[in-house]
Amino acid sequence: MKNNVFSNRNYRLVFFGALVSELGALLYSFAVSFYILEISGNSAFLQGLYLALCGIAMLIFTPIGGVLGDRFNKARIMFLCDYVKGGMILLATMLMLLMPGAKAHIWILFILGILGNIVSGIFNPAAGALLPHIVREDQLQQANAYFTMKGSLESILGVVLAGILYAALKIQTLFFFVSISFIASGVSEMLIRYEHKPASERLTLRLAVRDMGDGIRYLKTKRGLLALLAGALFINFFAEPLMGNFTPYFIKTDLAGAPSYLFHKVLTPELWSSVFNVCFGISSLLGAAILSARAQEEKCGHKMASRICVFAGLLILLTVGYWQFVDRGVSLNAFLITLSLGYLAIGFLISWINIPFSTVMMRIVDKDKLSKVGSISTLGSMGLTPIASVLGGILLEMSTLSLLVYCTLGFTVTGILMLLSRSLREL
């Protein structure tokens, strides 16, 4: 048991605190995605604008979070952020009860989404850099694998629960439970203890800018990591509209508008979204479980690029499937089955891409720079996602097939270029 990372009390507190808060975040994002479409008359552009503004807010504040994470106690940053987020959602719930109109709710959701992602931008670098401070280096892959398994279980159980609760409860009631989950997570994070050395200099704006510059200069010395981040920038750009725009829109238009579909007497359209996420979660859980029992690899960059190319091949099959089965009206049910199988394959691949990537970051970056470098990496890899969300909404207004073709082609080209990169082989 001593060799298992769960024997570490701090890790257990981080793990179960994240389990509670991320379950709440999952319920929140699920509800908001469908609720905005519901009260806006299925406006894909408005949904894309919401995702873009939230993404911009997080990206702007992530470097600030990186500076704070390296200078202050990471656990303290985490529980303060969770308390703030829980309080904001509780306040928004009260405002939605006082102002029941659709326009008022849209404004509240937009403001809450922006503020919540500002808090997340501060929270994430601290949370992402905490593990190397509380677990041994040889346990990092196992620790990351268990976190992926946790996320997979949330996809399996949480999204099913989200679909049921969204259909059964008012949006305000759902938000109330979400706020409680963040507050409970904050209580768990308050109990985390690790050796933190306070910075000798008082934080000023000048020092914050200098710290960001130090992180960029340090990252430039890691050529393989830079190549991976460049690939991740475009991978996320082409993947974001597929996950954030396509699935909710497909469910609210193609599926909800059909006279009948597979298991329509049992599953509402929103619950089919849960089915997709359950498929993703099961396979991701399997992939993470396998990696948790394997030894850490010294070099994995080329293997990650190969898996991304396989991912691109799956997207090609899904695009062809949508064109054949849905766009040409051959069989909606056949596409539901195809998409479910696609989520199964993608979930496994994602775990075998993300876990090695996180482990490489934690292993090769100095602990005192991990928050800064992590925040810069997030900014670099996610910098174009707000644009991608808006573009996804615009393309969906034209046609769903145009979005799928565009994203699949871009993903495929990026994957091939990553596979040919010599720098990635250094990782």
C-alpha positions as CSV (number, residue, x, y, z in Angstrom):
1,M,0.0,0.0,0.0
2,K,2.9,2.3,0.7
3,N,3.8,2.3,-3.0
4,N,0.3,3.4,-3.9
5,V,-0.2,7.2,-4.1
6,F,-3.5,6.9,-2.2
7,S,-1.5,6.2,1.0
8,N,-0.6,9.9,0.9
9,R,-3.1,11.9,3.0
10,N,-2.6,15.1,1.0
11,Y,-3.2,13.3,-2.3
12,R,-6.5,11.9,-0.9
13,L,-7.6,15.4,0.1
14,V,-6.8,16.8,-3.3
15,F,-8.4,13.9,-5.1
16,F,-11.7,13.8,-3.3
17,G,-11.9,17.6,-3.1
18,A,-11.5,17.7,-6.9
19,L,-14.0,14.9,-7.3
20,V,-16.7,16.9,-5.6
21,S,-16.0,20.3,-7.2
22,E,-15.5,18.8,-10.7
23,L,-18.8,16.9,-10.4
24,G,-20.4,20.3,-9.7
25,A,-18.6,21.9,-12.6
26,L,-19.8,19.1,-14.9
27,L,-23.4,19.6,-13.8
28,Y,-23.1,23.3,-14.3
29,S,-21.5,23.1,-17.8
30,F,-24.0,20.5,-19.0
31,A,-27.0,22.6,-17.8
32,V,-25.7,25.9,-19.2
33,S,-24.9,24.4,-22.7
34,F,-28.5,23.2,-23.1
35,Y,-30.2,26.1,-21.2
36,I,-28.7,28.8,-23.4
37,L,-29.9,26.9,-26.5
38,E,-33.3,26.4,-24.9
39,I,-34.0,30.0,-24.0
40,S,-32.4,31.6,-27.1
41,G,-34.3,29.6,-29.7
42,N,-31.3,27.3,-30.5
43,S,-28.9,30.1,-31.3
44,A,-25.6,28.4,-32.1
45,F,-24.0,31.8,-32.4
46,L,-25.0,32.9,-28.9
47,Q,-23.8,29.6,-27.5
48,G,-20.5,30.0,-29.3
49,L,-20.1,33.6,-28.0
50,Y,-20.7,32.4,-24.5
51,L,-18.0,29.8,-24.8
52,A,-15.6,32.3,-26.4
53,L,-16.0,35.0,-23.7
54,C,-15.6,32.4,-21.0
55,G,-12.4,31.1,-22.7
56,I,-11.0,34.6,-23.1
57,A,-11.6,35.4,-19.4
58,M,-9.7,32.2,-18.4
59,L,-6.8,32.8,-20.8
60,I,-6.3,36.4,-19.6
61,F,-6.1,35.4,-15.9
62,T,-4.2,32.2,-16.3
63,P,-0.8,33.8,-16.4
64,I,-1.7,35.8,-13.3
65,G,-2.7,32.6,-11.6
66,G,0.7,31.1,-12.6
67,V,2.5,34.0,-10.9
68,L,0.4,33.6,-7.7
69,G,0.7,29.8,-7.7
70,D,4.5,29.9,-7.6
71,R,4.6,32.6,-4.9
72,F,1.8,31.7,-2.5
73,N,0.5,28.5,-0.9
74,K,-1.2,26.5,-3.6
75,A,-3.7,24.8,-1.4
76,R,-4.8,28.2,0.0
77,I,-5.3,29.6,-3.4
78,M,-7.4,26.5,-4.3
79,F,-9.8,26.6,-1.4
80,L,-10.3,30.4,-1.6
81,C,-11.1,30.1,-5.3
82,D,-13.6,27.3,-4.6
83,Y,-15.3,29.3,-1.9
84,V,-15.6,32.4,-4.2
85,K,-16.9,30.3,-7.1
86,G,-19.5,28.6,-4.9
87,G,-20.6,32.0,-3.5
88,M,-21.0,33.5,-7.0
89,I,-23.1,30.6,-8.3
90,L,-25.3,30.9,-5.2
91,L,-25.7,34.6,-5.8
92,A,-26.6,34.0,-9.5
93,T,-29.2,31.4,-8.4
94,M,-30.9,34.0,-6.3
95,L,-30.8,36.6,-9.1
96,M,-32.4,34.1,-11.5
97,L,-35.2,33.5,-9.1
98,L,-35.8,37.3,-8.7
99,M,-35.5,37.9,-12.5
100,P,-37.2,35.1,-14.3
101,G,-37.1,36.5,-17.9
102,A,-35.0,34.8,-20.6
103,K,-33.0,37.9,-21.4
104,A,-32.1,38.4,-17.7
105,H,-31.1,34.8,-17.4
106,I,-28.8,35.1,-20.5
107,W,-27.1,38.1,-19.0
108,I,-26.7,36.4,-15.6
109,L,-25.2,33.3,-17.3
110,F,-22.8,35.3,-19.4
111,I,-21.6,37.4,-16.4
112,L,-21.3,34.3,-14.2
113,G,-19.5,32.4,-16.9
114,I,-16.9,35.2,-17.3
115,L,-16.4,35.7,-13.6
116,G,-16.2,32.0,-12.9
117,N,-13.6,31.5,-15.6
118,I,-11.5,34.4,-14.1
119,V,-11.5,32.5,-10.8
120,S,-10.7,29.3,-12.7
121,G,-7.7,31.0,-14.4
122,I,-6.3,31.7,-10.9
123,F,-7.2,28.3,-9.6
124,N,-5.9,26.0,-12.3
125,P,-2.2,26.8,-12.3
126,A,-2.0,26.3,-8.5
127,A,-4.0,23.0,-8.7
128,G,-1.9,21.8,-11.7
129,A,1.4,22.4,-10.0
130,L,0.5,21.0,-6.6
131,L,1.0,17.2,-7.2
132,P,4.9,17.3,-7.5
133,H,4.9,19.0,-4.1
134,I,2.9,16.3,-2.4
135,V,3.8,13.0,-4.2
136,R,7.1,11.3,-5.2
137,E,8.4,11.8,-8.7
138,D,8.0,8.1,-9.5
139,Q,4.3,8.3,-8.5
140,L,3.4,11.1,-10.9
141,Q,2.1,9.0,-13.7
142,Q,0.0,7.0,-11.2
143,A,-1.3,10.2,-9.6
144,N,-2.2,11.7,-13.0
145,A,-3.8,8.4,-14.1
146,Y,-6.0,8.3,-11.0
147,F,-7.1,11.8,-11.8
148,T,-8.0,10.8,-15.3
149,M,-9.9,7.8,-13.9
150,K,-11.8,10.2,-11.6
151,G,-12.7,12.4,-14.6
152,S,-13.9,9.3,-16.4
153,L,-16.1,8.2,-13.5
154,E,-17.5,11.7,-13.5
155,S,-18.3,11.4,-17.2
156,I,-20.0,8.0,-16.6
157,L,-22.0,8.9,-13.6
158,G,-22.0,12.7,-13.5
159,V,-23.3,13.3,-17.0
160,V,-26.1,10.7,-16.5
161,L,-27.0,12.4,-13.3
162,A,-26.8,15.8,-15.1
163,G,-29.2,14.7,-17.8
164,I,-31.6,13.3,-15.2
165,L,-31.4,16.4,-13.0
166,Y,-31.6,18.8,-15.9
167,A,-34.9,17.1,-17.1
168,A,-36.3,16.9,-13.6
169,L,-35.3,20.1,-11.8
170,K,-35.4,23.8,-12.4
171,I,-32.1,25.3,-13.5
172,Q,-32.0,27.3,-10.2
173,T,-32.2,24.2,-8.1
174,L,-29.4,22.6,-10.1
175,F,-27.3,25.6,-9.6
176,F,-27.8,25.5,-5.8
177,F,-26.4,22.0,-5.7
178,V,-23.4,23.1,-7.8
179,S,-22.6,25.9,-5.4
180,I,-22.7,23.5,-2.4
181,S,-20.2,21.2,-4.2
182,F,-17.6,24.0,-4.6
183,I,-17.9,25.0,-1.0
184,A,-17.5,21.3,0.1
185,S,-14.4,21.1,-2.0
186,G,-13.0,24.2,-0.4
187,V,-13.4,22.5,3.0
188,S,-11.4,19.5,1.9
189,E,-8.6,21.7,0.4
190,M,-8.2,23.6,3.7
191,L,-6.8,20.5,5.3
192,I,-3.9,20.0,2.8
193,R,-0.5,20.5,4.3
194,Y,2.9,20.7,2.5
195,E,6.1,22.6,2.8
196,H,5.8,26.0,1.2
197,K,8.6,28.5,1.1
198,P,7.1,32.0,0.9
199,A,8.8,34.3,-1.6
200,S,11.3,36.7,-0.1
201,E,10.1,39.7,-2.2
202,R,6.8,41.4,-1.9
203,L,4.6,40.9,-5.0
204,T,4.3,43.9,-7.2
205,L,3.1,44.5,-10.7
206,R,6.7,44.8,-11.8
207,L,7.7,41.5,-10.2
208,A,4.6,39.8,-11.6
209,V,5.6,40.9,-15.2
210,R,9.2,39.7,-14.5
211,D,7.9,36.4,-13.3
212,M,5.9,35.9,-16.4
213,G,9.0,36.7,-18.5
214,D,11.1,34.2,-16.5
215,G,8.5,31.5,-17.3
216,I,8.6,32.3,-21.0
217,R,12.4,32.3,-21.1
218,Y,12.6,29.0,-19.2
219,L,10.1,27.4,-21.6
220,K,12.2,28.4,-24.6
221,T,14.9,26.1,-23.3
222,K,12.6,23.1,-23.7
223,R,12.4,22.7,-27.5
224,G,10.4,19.5,-27.4
225,L,7.9,20.9,-25.0
226,L,7.5,24.0,-27.2
227,A,6.8,21.8,-30.3
228,L,4.2,19.9,-28.3
229,L,2.5,23.1,-27.2
230,A,2.5,24.4,-30.7
231,G,0.7,21.2,-31.8
232,A,-1.7,21.4,-28.9
233,L,-2.6,25.0,-29.9
234,F,-4.0,23.8,-33.2
235,I,-5.4,20.5,-31.9
236,N,-7.5,22.5,-29.4
237,F,-8.5,25.0,-32.0
238,F,-10.0,22.3,-34.2
239,A,-11.3,20.1,-31.4
240,E,-13.1,22.7,-29.3
241,P,-16.0,23.3,-31.8
242,L,-16.5,19.6,-32.0
243,M,-16.9,19.2,-28.3
244,G,-18.3,22.5,-27.3
245,N,-20.5,23.4,-30.3
246,F,-21.3,20.3,-32.3
247,T,-22.7,17.8,-29.7
248,P,-25.2,20.1,-28.0
249,Y,-26.4,21.5,-31.4
250,F,-26.7,18.1,-32.9
251,I,-28.9,17.0,-29.9
252,K,-31.1,20.1,-29.9
253,T,-31.6,20.1,-33.7
254,D,-31.1,16.8,-35.5
255,L,-32.1,14.6,-32.6
256,A,-34.7,16.6,-30.8
257,G,-36.3,17.5,-34.2
258,A,-36.6,13.9,-35.3
259,P,-40.1,12.2,-35.0
260,S,-38.4,9.2,-33.4
261,Y,-34.9,7.9,-32.7
262,L,-33.1,5.0,-31.0
263,F,-34.6,4.3,-27.5
264,H,-36.7,7.5,-27.8
265,K,-39.2,6.0,-25.3
266,V,-36.5,5.7,-22.7
267,L,-33.9,8.4,-23.5
268,T,-34.6,12.1,-23.9
269,P,-32.3,14.0,-26.4
270,E,-30.4,15.4,-23.4
271,L,-29.9,11.9,-22.0
272,W,-28.3,10.8,-25.3
273,S,-25.6,13.4,-24.5
274,S,-25.1,11.5,-21.3
275,V,-24.8,8.2,-23.3
276,F,-22.0,9.8,-25.4
277,N,-20.2,10.9,-22.3
278,V,-20.6,7.5,-20.6
279,C,-19.0,5.9,-23.6
280,F,-16.1,8.4,-23.4
281,G,-15.8,7.9,-19.7
282,I,-15.7,4.1,-19.8
283,S,-12.9,4.0,-22.3
284,S,-11.0,6.8,-20.7
285,L,-11.3,5.0,-17.4
286,L,-9.9,1.8,-19.0
287,G,-7.0,3.7,-20.6
288,A,-6.1,5.4,-17.4
289,A,-6.3,2.2,-15.4
290,I,-3.9,0.5,-17.7
291,L,-1.4,3.5,-17.5
292,S,-1.7,3.6,-13.7
293,A,-0.2,0.1,-13.5
294,R,2.6,0.8,-16.1
295,A,6.0,2.2,-15.5
296,Q,6.6,5.8,-16.6
297,E,8.2,6.1,-20.0
298,E,11.4,8.2,-20.5
299,K,10.3,9.4,-23.9
300,C,6.7,9.5,-25.2
301,G,6.5,12.5,-27.6
302,H,6.5,10.5,-30.8
303,K,3.9,8.1,-29.4
304,M,1.6,11.0,-28.4
305,A,1.8,12.3,-32.0
306,S,1.0,8.9,-33.4
307,R,-2.1,8.7,-31.1
308,I,-3.2,12.1,-32.3
309,C,-3.0,10.9,-35.9
310,V,-5.2,7.9,-35.0
311,F,-7.6,10.4,-33.4
312,A,-7.7,12.3,-36.7
313,G,-8.6,9.1,-38.5
314,L,-11.6,8.6,-36.1
315,L,-12.8,12.2,-36.8
316,I,-12.7,11.4,-40.6
317,L,-14.9,8.4,-40.0
318,L,-17.4,10.4,-37.9
319,T,-17.6,13.2,-40.5
320,V,-18.3,10.7,-43.2
321,G,-20.8,9.0,-40.9
322,Y,-22.7,12.3,-40.3
323,W,-22.7,13.1,-44.1
324,Q,-24.0,9.6,-45.0
325,F,-26.4,8.9,-42.1
326,V,-27.8,12.3,-41.1
327,D,-27.1,14.9,-43.8
328,R,-28.4,12.5,-46.5
329,G,-31.1,11.3,-44.3
330,V,-30.2,7.6,-44.5
331,S,-30.4,6.7,-40.8
332,L,-30.2,8.9,-37.7
333,N,-30.0,5.8,-35.5
334,A,-26.9,4.5,-37.4
335,F,-25.2,7.8,-36.6
336,L,-26.1,7.6,-33.0
337,I,-24.4,4.2,-32.8
338,T,-21.4,5.5,-34.8
339,L,-21.0,8.5,-32.6
340,S,-21.2,6.3,-29.4
341,L,-18.5,4.0,-30.8
342,G,-16.5,7.1,-31.7
343,Y,-16.7,8.4,-28.2
344,L,-15.5,5.0,-26.9
345,A,-12.4,5.1,-29.1
346,I,-11.7,8.8,-28.4
347,G,-11.9,8.4,-24.7
348,F,-9.2,5.8,-24.6
349,L,-6.9,7.8,-26.9
350,I,-7.4,11.0,-24.9
351,S,-6.2,9.3,-21.7
352,W,-3.1,8.0,-23.5
353,I,-2.3,11.5,-24.7
354,N,-3.1,13.6,-21.7
355,I,-1.6,11.5,-19.0
356,P,1.9,11.3,-20.5
357,F,1.7,15.0,-21.4
358,S,0.9,16.0,-17.8
359,T,3.6,13.6,-16.4
360,V,6.2,15.0,-18.8
361,M,5.4,18.5,-17.7
362,M,5.7,17.7,-14.0
363,R,8.9,15.7,-14.5
364,I,11.0,18.0,-16.6
365,V,9.9,21.5,-15.2
366,D,11.4,22.8,-12.0
367,K,8.9,22.7,-9.1
368,D,9.4,26.4,-8.3
369,K,8.5,27.3,-11.9
370,L,5.7,24.8,-12.6
371,S,2.8,27.1,-12.0
372,K,4.2,29.8,-14.3
373,V,5.2,27.4,-17.0
374,G,1.9,25.6,-16.6
375,S,-0.1,28.8,-17.0
376,I,2.0,29.8,-20.1
377,S,1.5,26.4,-21.5
378,T,-2.2,26.6,-21.0
379,L,-2.2,30.1,-22.6
380,G,-0.2,28.7,-25.5
381,S,-2.3,25.6,-26.1
382,M,-5.7,27.2,-25.5
383,G,-5.1,30.6,-26.9
384,L,-7.2,30.2,-30.0
385,T,-10.1,28.3,-28.5
386,P,-12.3,31.4,-27.9
387,I,-12.0,32.2,-31.6
388,A,-12.7,28.5,-32.4
389,S,-15.9,28.6,-30.3
390,V,-17.2,31.7,-32.2
391,L,-16.2,30.2,-35.5
392,G,-17.9,27.0,-34.6
393,G,-21.1,28.8,-34.0
394,I,-20.9,30.6,-37.3
395,L,-20.1,27.4,-39.2
396,L,-23.1,25.7,-37.5
397,E,-25.4,28.4,-38.7
398,M,-24.3,27.6,-42.2
399,S,-24.5,23.8,-41.8
400,T,-23.3,21.1,-39.4
401,L,-21.4,19.3,-42.1
402,S,-19.3,22.3,-42.9
403,L,-18.2,22.5,-39.3
404,L,-17.2,18.8,-39.2
405,V,-15.3,18.9,-42.5
406,Y,-13.4,22.1,-41.4
407,C,-12.4,20.7,-38.0
408,T,-11.5,17.3,-39.3
409,L,-9.2,18.6,-42.0
410,G,-7.5,20.9,-39.6
411,F,-7.0,18.2,-37.0
412,T,-5.6,15.8,-39.6
413,V,-3.0,18.3,-41.0
414,T,-1.9,19.2,-37.4
415,G,-1.5,15.5,-36.4
416,I,0.6,14.7,-39.5
417,L,2.9,17.7,-38.8
418,M,3.3,16.7,-35.2
419,L,4.2,13.1,-36.3
420,L,7.0,14.5,-38.5
421,S,8.4,16.8,-35.9
422,R,11.9,15.9,-34.7
423,S,11.7,18.0,-31.6
424,L,8.8,15.9,-30.3
425,R,11.0,12.8,-30.3
426,E,13.1,14.4,-27.6
427,L,10.2,14.2,-25.1
